[in-house]
């Protein structure tokens, strides 16, 4: 069963918006049906419509990429194959989403780093505001420290 989607209305809207002084031509079947100016204007101003009108058959896509596309689960590495099949808008959309996700991850890492730095600064400020005796009370005495100080001050025994 073949599904046909009519893009006549979208094309007419594009034409009237971009070329209001020129009569609207019939819906083009292939990109060469349009003048170079009209074709490039359509490609730039409405890449999704351009893709819908002129994309090659998706049968040229590798099966795994076609399956992910059909399920709506395309991944950024699919972009090159989508472009080769004439699905430029989908490829660009995948790349745009990947860039947004990377930016969000980077921002999250920056926020986490800022929190850690803030906590370190608070600990450092608290430490510097303590007196010597308070600092000694806050430092755990490990067996290594005990042995070091016994040796340093010549203390022997228990």
Number of C-alpha atoms within 10 A of each C-alpha: 3 4 5 6 8 11 13 13 10 12 21 16 13 18 19 13 10 14 13 11 9 9 10 14 11 11 16 14 10 11 17 10 13 16 10 11 9 15 15 15 17 21 17 11 12 15 18 17 17 22 18 15 19 15 20 16 10 17 9 12 18 12 11 11 19 19 13 13 17 10 9 9 11 19 15 16 13 20 21 15 18 26 17 15 18 19 23 21 21 19 22 17 14 19 18 13 13 15 13 12 12 12 12 12 12 12 12 12 12 12 12 12 12 12 12 12 12 12 12 12 12 12 12 11 11 11 14 11 11 12 9 11 8 11 14 11 9 11 8 9 11 9 8 9 11 11 13 12 11 13 11 9 8 8 10 8 4 3
